[in-house]
Amino acid sequence: MCSHINKTTIIASIERMSAEELDRLQETIDQRRRQMGGGPVSSVVERRSYRNGILQLEKCAYRRKDGELTTRGPYWYFHYREGGRQKTLYLGKTDAPEGRADEKLGNE
């Protein structure tokens, strides 16, 4: 990273970004991680508030041993807090993530 740009400045900039700007930044970060040859990288396709958490449609990209980039998904996840802890519930491929979350959590 350039020495004239410090982490505090970057974080302050992020705190002022719109949702669209944050999405673009996340895609750029994911692309850089893939270039570095890191492990799986999830990207958010869609995000919406639901009950006490967030429903998120995510795709996962990873590099195979032969160097080929492969993606999986998209799959729905429900991220929420319970007892002060972050929890994630896998919902899979569905057209009704709210109903699937309620079903898995035992709510109506």
N, CA and C atoms as a LAMMPS dump frame, in Angstrom:
ITEM: TIMESTEP
0
ITEM: NUMBER OF ATOMS
324
ITEM: BOX BOUNDS ff ff ff
-5.0000000000000000e+02 5.0000000000000000e+02
-5.0000000000000000e+02 5.0000000000000000e+02
-5.0000000000000000e+02 5.0000000000000000e+02
ITEM: ATOMS id mol type element x y z
1 1 1 N 0.84 -1.165 0
2 1 2 C 0 0 0
3 1 3 C 0.886 1.229 0
4 2 1 N 0.398 2.313 -0.592
5 2 2 C 1.164 3.557 -0.645
6 2 3 C 1.368 4.1 0.754
7 3 1 N 2.54 4.639 1
8 3 2 C 2.858 5.123 2.333
9 3 3 C 2.112 6.411 2.678
10 4 1 N 1.671 7.182 1.659
11 4 2 C 0.976 8.43 1.951
12 4 3 C -0.512 8.232 2.25
13 5 1 N -1.031 7.027 2.084
14 5 2 C -2.417 6.717 2.433
15 5 3 C -2.386 5.828 3.665
16 6 1 N -2.946 6.311 4.761
17 6 2 C -2.911 5.484 5.969
18 6 3 C -4.267 4.824 6.23
19 7 1 N -4.266 3.842 7.097
20 7 2 C -5.466 3.055 7.383
21 7 3 C -6.58 3.914 7.96
22 8 1 N -6.249 4.873 8.79
23 8 2 C -7.256 5.739 9.392
24 8 3 C -8.011 6.52 8.322
25 9 1 N -7.311 7.022 7.321
26 9 2 C -7.934 7.757 6.224
27 9 3 C -8.854 6.843 5.428
28 10 1 N -8.408 5.628 5.164
29 10 2 C -9.226 4.669 4.409
30 10 3 C -10.503 4.339 5.176
31 11 1 N -10.37 4.059 6.464
32 11 2 C -11.535 3.706 7.289
33 11 3 C -12.506 4.876 7.358
34 12 1 N -11.988 6.09 7.526
35 12 2 C -12.852 7.273 7.565
36 12 3 C -13.612 7.421 6.246
37 13 1 N -12.956 7.145 5.125
38 13 2 C -13.608 7.22 3.817
39 13 3 C -14.711 6.18 3.697
40 14 1 N -14.442 4.976 4.17
41 14 2 C -15.432 3.895 4.102
42 14 3 C -16.674 4.251 4.904
43 15 1 N -16.486 4.878 6.049
44 15 2 C -17.624 5.241 6.906
45 15 3 C -18.559 6.25 6.247
46 16 1 N -18.098 6.963 5.212
47 16 2 C -18.92 7.956 4.52
48 16 3 C -19.497 7.427 3.207
49 17 1 N -19.209 6.18 2.831
50 17 2 C -19.638 5.644 1.539
51 17 3 C -21.109 5.238 1.534
52 18 1 N -21.706 5.362 0.351
53 18 2 C -23.08 4.889 0.146
54 18 3 C -23.06 3.373 -0.049
55 19 1 N -24.239 2.785 -0.089
56 19 2 C -24.341 1.336 -0.303
57 19 3 C -23.739 0.941 -1.649
58 20 1 N -23.994 1.739 -2.673
59 20 2 C -23.458 1.435 -4
60 20 3 C -21.927 1.505 -4
61 21 1 N -21.382 2.514 -3.333
62 21 2 C -19.926 2.647 -3.259
63 21 3 C -19.309 1.49 -2.473
64 22 1 N -19.982 1.064 -1.4
65 22 2 C -19.484 -0.072 -0.615
66 22 3 C -19.508 -1.353 -1.439
67 23 1 N -20.561 -1.555 -2.24
68 23 2 C -20.635 -2.741 -3.103
69 23 3 C -19.475 -2.745 -4.101
70 24 1 N -19.193 -1.597 -4.702
71 24 2 C -18.086 -1.499 -5.665
72 24 3 C -16.749 -1.769 -4.984
73 25 1 N -16.577 -1.228 -3.786
74 25 2 C -15.348 -1.461 -3.025
75 25 3 C -15.189 -2.942 -2.698
76 26 1 N -16.286 -3.599 -2.27
77 26 2 C -16.228 -5.017 -1.931
78 26 3 C -15.849 -5.855 -3.143
79 27 1 N -16.406 -5.532 -4.31
80 27 2 C -16.054 -6.267 -5.529
81 27 3 C -14.576 -6.091 -5.872
82 28 1 N -14.065 -4.887 -5.669
83 28 2 C -12.649 -4.619 -5.929
84 28 3 C -11.764 -5.405 -4.975
85 29 1 N -12.146 -5.449 -3.711
86 29 2 C -11.385 -6.215 -2.711
87 29 3 C -11.416 -7.701 -3.053
88 30 1 N -12.6 -8.224 -3.417
89 30 2 C -12.712 -9.638 -3.784
90 30 3 C -11.842 -9.964 -4.991
91 31 1 N -11.846 -9.067 -5.989
92 31 2 C -11.03 -9.285 -7.179
93 31 3 C -9.545 -9.325 -6.809
94 32 1 N -9.107 -8.426 -5.951
95 32 2 C -7.699 -8.396 -5.526
96 32 3 C -7.329 -9.672 -4.78
97 33 1 N -8.217 -10.151 -3.919
98 33 2 C -7.946 -11.402 -3.194
99 33 3 C -7.799 -12.57 -4.161
100 34 1 N -8.65 -12.609 -5.196
101 34 2 C -8.546 -13.68 -6.19
102 34 3 C -7.216 -13.597 -6.929
103 35 1 N -6.782 -12.387 -7.253
104 35 2 C -5.495 -12.203 -7.931
105 35 3 C -4.346 -12.7 -7.057
106 36 1 N -4.479 -12.534 -5.753
107 36 2 C -3.436 -12.96 -4.819
108 36 3 C -3.45 -14.475 -4.624
109 37 1 N -4.469 -15.145 -5.15
110 37 2 C -4.53 -16.6 -5.045
111 37 3 C -4.996 -17.092 -3.692
112 38 1 N -5.759 -16.262 -3.004
113 38 2 C -6.271 -16.654 -1.698
114 38 3 C -7.317 -17.74 -1.812
115 39 1 N -7.868 -18.126 -0.692
116 39 2 C -8.901 -19.147 -0.653
117 39 3 C -10.208 -18.632 -1.208
118 40 1 N -11.296 -19.282 -0.858
119 40 2 C -12.6 -18.884 -1.371
120 40 3 C -12.93 -17.444 -0.995
121 41 1 N -13.585 -16.758 -1.917
122 41 2 C -14.005 -15.387 -1.687
123 41 3 C -15.499 -15.32 -1.943
124 42 1 N -16.257 -14.89 -0.934
125 42 2 C -17.69 -14.73 -1.107
126 42 3 C -17.991 -13.323 -1.573
127 43 1 N -18.954 -13.202 -2.452
128 43 2 C -19.42 -11.883 -2.84
129 43 3 C -20.927 -11.838 -2.643
130 44 1 N -21.398 -10.714 -2.188
131 44 2 C -22.811 -10.544 -1.896
132 44 3 C -23.53 -10.115 -3.171
133 45 1 N -24.553 -10.881 -3.524
134 45 2 C -25.357 -10.582 -4.7
135 45 3 C -26.542 -9.712 -4.299
136 46 1 N -27.127 -10.021 -3.145
137 46 2 C -28.285 -9.281 -2.637
138 46 3 C -28.256 -9.332 -1.122
139 47 1 N -28.732 -8.248 -0.502
140 47 2 C -28.774 -8.184 0.963
141 47 3 C -30.056 -7.469 1.364
142 48 1 N -30.75 -8.026 2.368
143 48 2 C -31.946 -7.363 2.878
144 48 3 C -32.114 -7.625 4.37
145 49 1 N -32.637 -6.632 5.062
146 49 2 C -32.905 -6.779 6.497
147 49 3 C -34.082 -7.721 6.688
148 50 1 N -33.993 -8.537 7.741
149 50 2 C -35.098 -9.436 8.066
150 50 3 C -35.038 -9.749 9.552
151 51 1 N -36.146 -9.54 10.231
152 51 2 C -36.237 -9.769 11.675
153 51 3 C -35.058 -9.154 12.416
154 52 1 N -34.28 -9.972 13.125
155 52 2 C -33.152 -9.458 13.91
156 52 3 C -31.819 -9.632 13.197
157 53 1 N -31.849 -9.68 11.859
158 53 2 C -30.602 -9.917 11.143
159 53 3 C -30.666 -9.485 9.692
160 54 1 N -29.838 -10.141 8.893
161 54 2 C -29.698 -9.821 7.476
162 54 3 C -29.795 -11.106 6.661
163 55 1 N -30.62 -11.073 5.622
164 55 2 C -30.643 -12.151 4.629
165 55 3 C -29.664 -11.764 3.536
166 56 1 N -28.799 -12.697 3.167
167 56 2 C -27.771 -12.386 2.194
168 56 3 C -27.671 -13.489 1.152
169 57 1 N -27.71 -13.1 -0.114
170 57 2 C -27.514 -14.02 -1.228
171 57 3 C -26.052 -13.901 -1.633
172 58 1 N -25.298 -14.997 -1.495
173 58 2 C -23.853 -14.957 -1.7
174 58 3 C -23.406 -15.945 -2.77
175 59 1 N -22.386 -15.527 -3.531
176 59 2 C -21.7 -16.416 -4.465
177 59 3 C -20.292 -16.619 -3.931
178 60 1 N -19.74 -17.775 -4.144
179 60 2 C -18.385 -18.073 -3.688
180 60 3 C -17.51 -18.361 -4.905
181 61 1 N -16.373 -17.68 -4.982
182 61 2 C -15.411 -17.913 -6.059
183 61 3 C -14.143 -18.491 -5.453
184 62 1 N -13.572 -19.467 -6.119
185 62 2 C -12.313 -20.042 -5.649
186 62 3 C -11.492 -20.492 -6.847
187 63 1 N -10.207 -20.605 -6.618
188 63 2 C -9.294 -21.013 -7.685
189 63 3 C -8.961 -22.497 -7.508
190 64 1 N -9.202 -23.273 -8.577
191 64 2 C -8.885 -24.7 -8.537
192 64 3 C -7.38 -24.908 -8.67
193 65 1 N -6.933 -26.135 -8.451
194 65 2 C -5.507 -26.444 -8.54
195 65 3 C -4.932 -26.159 -9.926
196 66 1 N -5.766 -26.303 -10.967
197 66 2 C -5.286 -26.04 -12.326
198 66 3 C -5.292 -24.544 -12.666
199 67 1 N -5.65 -23.696 -11.683
200 67 2 C -5.632 -22.256 -11.886
201 67 3 C -6.945 -21.674 -12.363
202 68 1 N -7.89 -22.525 -12.712
203 68 2 C -9.191 -22.072 -13.206
204 68 3 C -10.013 -21.471 -12.063
205 69 1 N -10.66 -20.332 -12.335
206 69 2 C -11.527 -19.696 -11.343
207 69 3 C -12.924 -20.273 -11.488
208 70 1 N -13.487 -20.752 -10.404
209 70 2 C -14.8 -21.373 -10.407
210 70 3 C -15.686 -20.655 -9.399
211 71 1 N -16.967 -20.528 -9.728
212 71 2 C -17.91 -19.931 -8.777
213 71 3 C -18.985 -20.945 -8.43
214 72 1 N -19.509 -20.792 -7.242
215 72 2 C -20.617 -21.629 -6.78
216 72 3 C -21.698 -20.723 -6.238
217 73 1 N -22.922 -21.198 -6.316
218 73 2 C -24.029 -20.43 -5.773
219 73 3 C -24.801 -19.751 -6.883
220 74 1 N -25.577 -18.791 -6.564
221 74 2 C -25.673 -18.137 -5.261
222 74 3 C -26.544 -18.925 -4.278
223 75 1 N -26.21 -18.788 -3.01
224 75 2 C -26.924 -19.436 -1.913
225 75 3 C -27.335 -18.373 -0.892
226 76 1 N -28.483 -18.575 -0.266
227 76 2 C -28.966 -17.659 0.773
228 76 3 C -28.411 -18.045 2.14
229 77 1 N -28.079 -17.02 2.927
230 77 2 C -27.658 -17.176 4.31
231 77 3 C -28.423 -16.164 5.152
232 78 1 N -28.68 -16.506 6.414
233 78 2 C -29.291 -15.566 7.351
234 78 3 C -28.268 -15.321 8.453
235 79 1 N -27.789 -14.073 8.548
236 79 2 C -26.815 -13.683 9.57
237 79 3 C -27.567 -12.926 10.659
238 80 1 N -27.431 -13.375 11.912
239 80 2 C -28.158 -12.746 13.008
240 80 3 C -27.369 -12.9 14.309
241 81 1 N -27.838 -12.215 15.347
242 81 2 C -27.205 -12.302 16.659
243 81 3 C -28.147 -13.005 17.617
244 82 1 N -27.554 -13.859 18.439
245 82 2 C -28.319 -14.572 19.457
246 82 3 C -27.433 -14.73 20.676
247 83 1 N -27.905 -14.263 21.807
248 83 2 C -27.109 -14.352 23.029
249 83 3 C -25.785 -13.608 22.92
250 84 1 N -25.778 -12.495 22.186
251 84 2 C -24.56 -11.71 22.035
252 84 3 C -23.552 -12.277 21.05
253 85 1 N -23.914 -13.349 20.362
254 85 2 C -22.992 -13.977 19.4
255 85 3 C -23.546 -13.896 17.986
256 86 1 N -22.621 -13.728 17.036
257 86 2 C -22.991 -13.727 15.623
258 86 3 C -23.26 -15.162 15.177
259 87 1 N -24.378 -15.38 14.513
260 87 2 C -24.718 -16.709 14.008
261 87 3 C -25.035 -16.602 12.524
262 88 1 N -24.795 -17.698 11.814
263 88 2 C -25.111 -17.77 10.391
264 88 3 C -25.895 -19.048 10.138
265 89 1 N -26.997 -18.896 9.433
266 89 2 C -27.853 -20.024 9.105
267 89 3 C -27.865 -20.182 7.583
268 90 1 N -27.434 -21.338 7.102
269 90 2 C -27.431 -21.626 5.669
270 90 3 C -28.845 -21.953 5.222
271 91 1 N -29.339 -21.253 4.21
272 91 2 C -30.691 -21.476 3.713
273 91 3 C -30.71 -22.157 2.352
274 92 1 N -29.604 -22.125 1.635
275 92 2 C -29.506 -22.787 0.341
276 92 3 C -30.131 -21.987 -0.778
277 93 1 N -30.423 -22.671 -1.886
278 93 2 C -31.063 -22.036 -3.033
279 93 3 C -32.568 -22.057 -2.797
280 94 1 N -33.172 -20.886 -2.766
281 94 2 C -34.602 -20.789 -2.527
282 94 3 C -35.125 -19.48 -3.099
283 95 1 N -36.39 -19.463 -3.472
284 95 2 C -37.038 -18.244 -3.927
285 95 3 C -37.713 -17.515 -2.768
286 96 1 N -37.783 -18.155 -1.601
287 96 2 C -38.443 -17.563 -0.433
288 96 3 C -37.53 -17.681 0.793
289 97 1 N -36.459 -16.875 0.856
290 97 2 C -35.525 -17.001 1.975
291 97 3 C -36.138 -16.681 3.334
292 98 1 N -37.118 -15.77 3.377
293 98 2 C -37.757 -15.438 4.652
294 98 3 C -38.471 -16.664 5.229
295 99 1 N -39.251 -17.33 4.384
296 99 2 C -39.979 -18.522 4.825
297 99 3 C -39.035 -19.641 5.224
298 100 1 N -37.956 -19.794 4.476
299 100 2 C -36.96 -20.843 4.774
300 100 3 C -36.273 -20.555 6.109
301 101 1 N -35.961 -19.285 6.383
302 101 2 C -35.336 -18.908 7.657
303 101 3 C -36.294 -19.208 8.809
304 102 1 N -37.559 -18.826 8.647
305 102 2 C -38.548 -19.1 9.693
306 102 3 C -38.679 -20.603 9.932
307 103 1 N -38.717 -21.367 8.854
308 103 2 C -38.839 -22.826 8.947
309 103 3 C -37.659 -23.414 9.72
310 104 1 N -36.432 -23.003 9.375
311 104 2 C -35.252 -23.556 10.034
312 104 3 C -35.125 -23.107 11.481
313 105 1 N -35.589 -21.895 11.777
314 105 2 C -35.512 -21.383 13.151
315 105 3 C -36.694 -21.847 13.998
316 106 1 N -37.684 -22.48 13.353
317 106 2 C -38.843 -22.979 14.075
318 106 3 C -39.843 -21.887 14.396
319 107 1 N -39.834 -20.788 13.633
320 107 2 C -40.778 -19.674 13.831
321 107 3 C -41.885 -19.75 12.8
322 108 1 N -42.961 -19.076 13.077
323 108 2 C -44.05 -19.004 12.104
324 108 3 C -44.199 -17.61 11.59
